[in-house]
Amino acid sequence: MLSSLSTSSWVVVCRQPLKKISISAVSTSWRPFYIRTHSRSPQRVLVCWAKYAAESGVDGSFSLRMVPPSLLAAEKEEAKAVLTLFLKKQGLSSALAARVINKSDAFVDHLVSQLHSVHKSRYLSPKLIFLDTAGRELTTLEIRDALIPYLETLLEEYGGILVDVVENFPNPPVKESIEANYQNPITEENLDTLVSPSNAILDSKKLKALARVSEISPAGKFPAHVCYLVELGMDLEAIREVIRKFPAFAYYSLDRKIKPLVEFLLDLGILKSDIPTIISKRPQLCGISLSENLIPTMTFLENLGVDKRQWAKVIYRFPALLTYSRSKLKGTVDFLYEVGLSAENVGKVLTRCPNIISYSVEDKLRPTVEYFSSLGIDVAHLLQRSPQTFGLSIEANLKPLTEFFLERGYSIEDVRTMISRYGALYTFSVAENLVPKWEFFLTMDYPKSELVKFPQYFGYSLEVRIKPRYAIVKEHGVRLLLNQVLSLSGPEFDKALRRKVKKKHNN
C-alpha cells in the first residue's frame, strides 16, 4: 500500500500494460506503481512518476495542477471533512481530529488524487490531462463513497498507526520503527521509544475515557449512561472493554445517542439480553444517526434482498453491517450477482451470513471463487449453501483441506462431490478436526467411499457422537449406514438398530 503513497507533481498515465515508453520530454526519473481500482476486472495501469518542477510539491496519482483552483479547493475541503469524520469514528475527539487534519495537507492532497482516480472519466481529457469536463463538482455522497472504502483499507493495514501514516505522509516511517523496536527487550530506558506521539495521544484519550465511565458521583452512583448499560446487562468491565476499543463511546449522550439506538433495536425484535453483545461488537452504532444513516442503510439493504423480518438475527450476527458505506455494500452484492446468484439467493446469503460484506471483493471473494472454480465446484451453489467458506484463507484453509483428501486417495471428483453435499467441510481444521476423525474412521468397518456419500461425518463430535454411536452398533453386531449411525435422532437411531437386530435374528 505504501508504494501508492508517494509524491509527484506531474503524471503520465499509460494505457499500454507494462510497455516501455519514452518520457524524456517531461521527466528526469520515473518509477511504476499500481493504483487500486474498484472495477470488477481491475486493469493494471502503469503510472510513470515524473519530476516536472519543484513548484507545487503536491501529491497525486494524477496531476492536481490542471484542475481548476476553485474546484480543487472545494474537493480538498470535502476530503478534509470525510477524513475528519473517519478519524472521529475511530475514537478521536473533534479537537484531536482537527489537529491531525491541520498537519496532513499532503495526505489530503493524496485523498483528492485518489478521488480523481476513482472518478477519472470526469477529469480525463483526450490528452490525458485532468479537467472538469463534467462541468460540476462531485457531490458530498460521491466523494464520501469514493474515499471511505480507501480509508477503511488503510485502517485494516495500519491499524493503530494510521494517524502516523496520515500525519507523516508521504514518508511514514513509524510502522517499521515500531516493529523494529518490539524485537528488542522492553526496558525502562527504551519504553518511551516504543510509542509514537500520536499513539501516546490516543492512549491518553483512552485513559481519560476510562476515567469518565468510572467516576462516582457524591451520591455514590456511576454516570447515568453507565447505570443504564448495567441495567441492560452489561457489567462494568464489559463497558470498560468497549471504551478501550472505542474511547468516543464514553462521551455519547445517553438520551440522544444510546437510548434511541437501544429502543430502536428492541422495536426490531432484538432481545434485551442481546443488546450488550451488539454494543460490545459495534459501539459505533450508538454514534450513527438513526434517521440519516441507519434506517436509510437498512432500507437500502432490504432493496438488495435482506429479509426485513430477520433484522434482529442479522444485526445480532453482524452489527457492523449497518456501518458500511453504500458503495461497499453494493460492490459486494454486484459481485454475488456476477458469480451467478439470483436476487432471491443474494438476499438469503446477506441474511444468513451478513459478514460476507466485510470480505474484500478483490482480495478475498474473487480469488476464492477462482480457486473453487479451478476444482470444478459450482460456486453459486456453494455460496448459497456455505457463504462463510468464502472468508477463509486459500493457503491456510482451503488448499490444505483439498490436499488432505487427495493424499488419502480421493479424486478431485470425489472432493467436488463431498463439497457439493456438505459446503461447510472447508470450514473445519485439518489438524484438529479432520485428522483425528479420519484416524478413527479407519478403525470403522466402512469403505472410503462412504465419506464421499456422507461427508457430514466430519461435522459430528468424535467423543460425543461418533465413538458412542459406533460402539453401540458394534456391540449389537449389526451394520448401519454411516448416515444412519450419526444423523438419526436418539429414538430413530434406536428403531433402526432394533430393526437390524431383529432382521439378523430372523435370518
C-alpha positions in Angstrom: 0.0 0.0 0.0 2.8 2.4 0.8 4.0 2.2 -2.8 1.0 4.2 -3.7 1.6 6.8 -1.0 4.2 8.9 -2.9 4.6 12.5 -4.0 4.8 14.0 -7.5 3.6 17.0 -9.4 3.0 15.5 -12.9 1.8 12.2 -14.0 1.6 10.4 -17.4 -1.0 7.6 -17.4 0.0 4.8 -19.8 -2.9 2.7 -21.1 -0.5 0.1 -22.6 0.3 -2.6 -20.0 3.9 -2.7 -18.9 5.2 -1.4 -22.3 8.4 0.7 -22.4 7.7 4.3 -23.2 9.6 7.5 -23.6 9.1 10.2 -21.0 12.2 12.2 -21.6 10.2 15.2 -22.6 8.7 15.6 -19.2 10.8 13.6 -16.8 14.2 13.2 -15.2 13.3 10.0 -13.4 10.3 7.7 -13.0 9.1 4.5 -11.4 5.9 2.5 -11.9 3.3 1.5 -9.4 -0.3 0.2 -9.4 -3.4 2.0 -8.4 -6.0 0.0 -6.6 -9.3 0.3 -8.5 -12.8 -0.7 -7.7 -13.8 -2.2 -11.0 -14.8 -5.8 -11.3 -12.0 -6.6 -13.6 -9.2 -4.4 -12.3 -6.7 -3.3 -15.1 -3.1 -2.8 -14.5 -2.5 0.8 -15.0 1.1 1.8 -15.4 1.8 5.2 -13.9 5.1 6.9 -14.7 6.1 9.4 -12.0 8.0 12.4 -13.3 9.8 15.3 -11.7 8.1 18.1 -13.5 9.2 21.2 -11.5 9.5 21.9 -7.8 6.8 24.4 -8.0 3.8 22.6 -6.5 5.1 19.6 -4.5 1.6 18.3 -4.2 0.7 14.6 -4.2 -1.4 12.8 -6.7 -1.7 9.6 -8.6 -3.0 12.1 -11.2 -1.8 15.7 -11.6 -3.6 18.3 -9.5 -2.0 21.2 -11.3 -4.5 21.1 -14.2 -7.7 21.1 -12.1 -9.4 24.5 -11.8 -8.4 26.1 -8.5 -11.9 26.6 -7.3 -12.9 23.0 -7.9 -9.7 21.7 -6.3 -10.2 23.9 -3.2 -13.8 22.6 -2.8 -12.7 19.0 -3.2 -9.9 19.5 -0.6 -12.5 20.8 1.9 -14.7 17.8 1.2 -11.8 15.4 1.6 -10.9 17.0 4.9 -14.5 16.6 6.1 -14.5 12.9 5.2 -11.1 12.3 6.9 -12.3 14.2 10.0 -15.5 12.1 10.2 -13.5 8.9 9.7 -11.0 9.8 12.4 -13.8 10.6 14.8 -15.4 7.3 14.2 -12.1 5.7 15.3 -12.3 7.4 18.6 -10.6 10.7 18.2 -12.2 13.8 19.6 -13.1 16.7 17.3 -10.2 18.7 18.6 -7.7 15.9 18.1 -9.0 15.1 14.7 -8.7 18.8 13.7 -5.1 18.8 14.9 -4.3 15.8 12.8 -6.0 17.4 9.7 -4.0 20.6 10.2 -0.8 18.6 10.0 -1.9 16.4 7.0 -2.0 18.7 3.9 0.0 16.2 1.8 -2.3 13.3 2.7 -5.4 15.5 2.0 -3.9 16.2 -1.5 -3.4 12.4 -1.8 -7.1 11.8 -1.0 -8.1 14.3 -3.7 -5.9 12.4 -6.1 -7.5 9.1 -5.0 -10.9 10.7 -5.7 -9.7 11.7 -9.2 -8.6 8.1 -9.8 -12.0 6.7 -8.8 -13.8 9.3 -10.9 -11.2 9.6 -13.6 -13.6 9.8 -16.5 -14.8 13.2 -15.1 -11.3 14.6 -15.2 -9.5 13.0 -18.2 -9.3 14.9 -21.4 -8.3 13.2 -24.6 -4.7 14.3 -23.9 -4.7 12.6 -20.5 -4.8 15.9 -18.6 -7.3 16.3 -15.8 -10.0 18.8 -16.5 -13.5 19.4 -15.1 -15.2 18.0 -18.2 -18.4 17.2 -16.4 -18.9 20.9 -15.6 -19.9 20.3 -12.0 -18.4 19.3 -8.7 -18.8 15.8 -7.3 -21.5 15.6 -4.7 -20.7 15.0 -1.0 -22.1 11.5 -1.2 -20.0 10.7 -4.3 -16.9 11.9 -2.5 -17.7 10.0 0.7 -18.4 6.8 -1.2 -15.1 7.1 -3.1 -12.9 7.8 0.0 -14.4 5.8 2.9 -13.6 2.4 1.4 -10.0 3.6 0.7 -9.6 4.8 4.3 -11.1 1.5 5.6 -8.4 -0.3 3.6 -5.6 1.8 5.1 -7.1 1.2 8.6 -7.1 -2.5 8.1 -3.4 -2.4 7.0 -2.0 0.1 9.5 -4.4 -0.1 12.5 -3.2 1.9 15.4 -0.6 3.8 13.5 -3.0 5.2 10.9 -2.7 8.6 12.4 1.1 8.5 11.9 0.6 7.5 8.3 -1.7 10.4 7.7 0.5 13.0 9.5 3.8 11.9 8.1 2.7 11.2 4.6 4.4 10.7 2.1 7.1 9.1 4.2 5.5 7.4 7.3 8.4 5.5 9.0 6.5 4.7 12.2 5.3 1.2 11.3 8.8 -0.1 10.5 10.4 1.6 13.5 7.8 0.2 15.9 8.2 -3.3 14.5 12.0 -3.0 14.9 11.7 -1.7 18.5 9.4 -4.6 19.5 12.2 -7.0 18.5 14.2 -5.7 21.4 13.5 -6.3 25.1 11.3 -3.6 26.7 13.1 -1.7 29.4 12.5 1.5 31.3 15.2 3.1 29.2 13.6 2.3 25.8 9.9 2.3 26.8 9.3 5.8 25.6 10.7 5.0 22.2 8.1 2.2 21.6 5.2 4.6 21.5 4.7 7.2 18.8 3.5 10.6 19.7 0.1 10.0 18.0 -0.3 6.7 19.8 0.6 8.3 23.1 -2.2 10.8 22.5 -4.6 8.0 21.7 -3.5 6.1 24.9 -4.1 9.3 26.9 -7.5 9.7 25.4 -8.4 6.1 26.4 -7.3 6.7 29.9 -9.5 9.9 30.1 -12.4 8.0 28.6 -12.0 5.1 31.1 -11.8 7.6 34.0 -15.0 9.2 32.8 -17.1 6.0 33.0 -15.5 5.1 36.3 -16.4 8.4 38.0 -18.7 8.1 41.1 -20.9 11.0 41.9 -21.2 12.4 45.5 -24.4 10.3 45.7 -22.3 7.2 45.2 -23.6 6.5 41.6 -21.8 5.9 38.3 -22.6 8.2 35.3 -26.2 7.8 34.0 -25.2 6.1 30.8 -23.1 3.5 32.7 -26.0 2.8 35.0 -28.3 2.4 32.0 -25.9 -0.1 30.4 -25.6 -2.1 33.6 -29.4 -2.3 33.8 -29.3 -3.7 30.2 -27.0 -6.5 31.4 -23.5 -5.1 30.7 -21.1 -5.4 33.6 -18.6 -2.6 34.3 -15.6 -4.5 32.9 -17.5 -5.1 29.6 -18.2 -1.4 29.4 -14.6 -0.6 30.0 -13.6 -3.0 27.3 -15.8 -1.2 24.9 -14.2 2.1 25.9 -10.7 0.6 25.3 -11.7 -0.3 21.8 -13.6 2.9 21.1 -13.0 5.8 23.5 -15.6 8.0 21.9 -18.3 5.8 23.4 -17.6 7.3 26.9 -18.8 10.7 25.7 -22.0 9.6 24.0 -25.2 11.2 25.3 -27.5 8.7 27.0 -30.7 10.5 25.8 -29.5 11.5 22.3 -27.3 8.5 21.3 -27.5 5.4 23.4 -31.2 5.2 24.4 -32.6 5.9 21.0 -30.5 3.1 19.5 -31.4 0.6 22.2 -35.1 1.4 21.8 -34.8 1.1 18.1 -33.2 -2.3 18.4 -35.8 -3.5 20.8 -38.5 -2.4 18.4 -36.9 -4.6 15.7 -37.4 -7.6 18.0 -33.9 -7.9 19.3 -33.9 -9.4 22.8 -32.9 -7.1 25.7 -30.3 -9.7 26.7 -28.7 -9.5 23.2 -28.2 -5.7 23.3 -25.0 -5.8 25.3 -23.4 -8.2 22.8 -24.4 -5.9 19.9 -23.0 -2.8 21.6 -19.8 -4.7 22.5 -19.3 -5.8 18.9 -20.0 -2.4 17.4 -20.3 0.5 19.8 -20.0 2.9 16.8 -23.7 2.2 16.1 -24.7 4.5 19.0 -23.0 7.4 17.3 -24.8 7.0 13.9 -27.9 8.9 13.2 -31.0 6.7 13.0 -32.9 8.9 10.6 -30.0 9.9 8.3 -27.9 6.7 8.3 -29.1 3.6 10.0 -32.7 3.5 8.7 -31.7 4.5 5.1 -29.0 1.9 5.1 -31.5 -0.8 6.3 -33.9 0.3 3.5 -31.0 0.1 1.0 -30.2 -3.4 2.2 -33.8 -4.5 2.1 -33.9 -3.4 -1.6 -30.9 -5.6 -2.1 -32.7 -8.6 -0.7 -32.2 -8.7 3.1 -35.3 -10.1 4.7 -36.7 -7.3 6.9 -38.4 -9.9 9.1 -34.9 -11.2 10.0 -33.3 -7.9 11.1 -33.0 -9.0 14.7 -30.9 -12.0 13.7 -28.9 -10.1 11.1 -27.9 -7.3 13.4 -27.1 -9.7 16.3 -24.8 -11.8 14.0 -23.0 -8.8 12.4 -23.9 -5.3 13.7 -21.1 -3.8 11.7 -23.2 -4.4 8.6 -25.1 -1.1 9.2 -21.8 0.9 9.4 -20.5 0.1 5.9 -20.8 2.6 3.0 -23.3 2.0 0.4 -20.6 1.7 -2.3 -19.1 -1.1 -0.3 -22.4 -2.9 0.2 -23.3 -2.5 -3.5 -19.9 -3.7 -4.6 -20.3 -7.0 -2.7 -23.8 -7.5 -3.9 -22.8 -6.8 -7.5 -20.1 -9.5 -7.2 -22.6 -12.0 -5.9 -24.8 -11.4 -8.9 -21.7 -11.7 -11.1 -20.9 -15.3 -9.9 -24.5 -16.4 -10.6 -26.6 -15.9 -7.5 -30.2 -14.9 -8.1 -31.7 -11.8 -6.4 -33.6 -14.2 -4.0 -30.4 -16.1 -3.1 -28.4 -12.9 -2.7 -30.9 -11.8 -0.1 -30.7 -15.2 1.6 -26.9 -15.0 1.7 -26.9 -11.5 3.2 -29.5 -12.6 5.8 -27.7 -15.8 6.8 -24.1 -14.5 6.6 -24.1 -10.7 6.7 -20.4 -10.6 7.5 -19.7 -11.5 3.9 -20.0 -7.8 3.3 -16.7 -7.4 5.3 -14.8 -9.6 2.8 -12.8 -7.7 0.2 -14.1 -8.5 -3.3 -10.8 -8.3 -5.0 -8.5 -9.6 -2.2 -10.8 -12.3 -0.8 -14.0 -13.2 -2.7 -12.7 -13.2 -6.2 -9.6 -15.3 -5.5 -11.7 -17.8 -3.6 -14.2 -18.0 -6.4 -11.4 -18.6 -8.8 -9.9 -21.4 -6.6 -13.2 -23.3 -6.3 -13.9 -22.8 -10.0 -10.5 -24.4 -10.7 -11.7 -27.5 -8.8 -14.9 -27.6 -10.9 -17.1 -26.7 -8.0 -20.4 -24.9 -8.6 -19.5 -21.6 -6.9 -23.0 -20.2 -6.9 -24.3 -23.3 -5.2 -21.5 -23.3 -2.6 -22.0 -19.6 -1.9 -25.7 -20.2 -1.3 -25.1 -23.2 1.0 -22.0 -22.1 2.9 -21.1 -18.4 2.4 -18.8 -18.4 5.4 -16.4 -20.6 3.4 -15.5 -17.6 1.3 -14.0 -15.8 4.2 -11.3 -18.5 4.7 -7.7 -18.2 3.6 -6.9 -20.1 0.4 -3.4 -21.0 1.5 -4.1 -21.7 5.2 -7.5 -23.4 5.0 -8.7 -24.3 1.5 -5.7 -25.8 -0.1 -4.6 -27.9 2.9 -8.1 -29.5 3.1 -8.1 -30.3 -0.6 -4.7 -31.8 -0.4 -5.7 -33.8 2.7 -8.3 -35.8 0.7 -6.1 -36.1 -2.4 -3.2 -37.5 -0.3 -5.6 -40.2 1.0 -6.6 -41.5 -2.4 -9.7 -39.4 -3.2 -10.0 -37.9 -6.6 -10.9 -34.3 -7.5 -14.3 -35.6 -8.5 -14.7 -37.1 -5.0 -13.7 -33.8 -3.4 -16.1 -31.9 -5.6 -19.0 -34.3 -4.7 -18.2 -34.0 -1.0 -18.2 -30.2 -1.1 -21.5 -30.1 -3.1 -23.1 -32.3 -0.4 -21.5 -30.5 2.6 -20.3 -27.0 1.9 -19.2 -26.4 5.5 -16.5 -29.1 5.1 -13.9 -26.5 4.2 -14.5 -24.6 7.5 -13.0 -27.4 9.6 -9.4 -27.5 10.8 -7.3 -30.2 9.2 -5.2 -30.9 12.3 -7.9 -30.5 15.0 -10.9 -32.0 13.2 -10.2 -34.0 10.0 -7.1 -35.9 11.2 -8.4 -37.4 14.4 -11.8 -38.3 12.8 -10.0 -39.8 9.8 -7.9 -41.9 12.0 -10.9 -43.2 13.8 -12.8 -43.8 10.6 -10.0 -46.2 9.5 -10.9 -48.4 12.5 -14.6 -48.5 11.4 -15.9 -51.1 9.1 -16.6 -48.8 6.2 -15.1 -48.3 2.7 -13.5 -44.8 1.9 -16.4 -44.2 -0.5 -18.7 -43.9 2.5 -17.2 -40.5 3.3 -18.0 -39.3 -0.3 -21.6 -40.3 0.3 -21.7 -38.8 3.8 -19.1 -36.1 4.3 -21.2 -34.7 7.1 -19.3 -37.3 9.2 -16.7 -34.6 9.9 -19.3 -32.3 11.3 -20.2 -34.6 14.3 -18.3 -34.7 17.6 -15.9 -37.5 17.8 -16.2 -38.1 21.5 -19.9 -37.2 22.0 -21.5 -38.7 18.9 -19.2 -40.8 16.6 -17.5 -43.1 19.1 -20.5 -43.8 21.4 -22.9 -44.5 18.5 -20.4 -46.7 16.6 -19.7 -48.6 19.9 -23.4 -49.4 20.3 -23.7 -50.7 16.7 -20.6 -52.9 17.2 -21.9 -54.2 20.5 -25.1 -55.4 18.8 -23.1 -57.0 15.9 -25.0 -55.3 13.1 -24.2 -52.8 10.4 -25.8 -49.5 9.7 -25.0 -47.0 7.0 -22.7 -44.2 8.3 -25.6 -41.8 7.7 -27.9 -43.8 9.9 -25.3 -44.1 12.7 -24.8 -40.4 13.0 -27.7 -38.3 11.6 -30.7 -40.1 13.2 -32.2 -38.7 16.4 -31.9 -40.9 19.5 -35.3 -42.5 19.2 -34.9 -43.0 15.4 -31.5 -44.5 15.9 -32.9 -47.0 18.4 -35.6 -48.0 16.0 -33.1 -48.6 13.2 -30.9 -50.5 15.5 -33.8 -52.8 16.7 -34.9 -53.5 13.1 -31.4 -54.5 12.2 -31.0 -56.7 15.2 -34.4 -58.4 14.6 -33.6 -59.0 11.0 -30.3 -60.6 12.0 -32.1 -62.9 14.4 -34.7 -63.9 11.9 -32.0 -64.9 9.4 
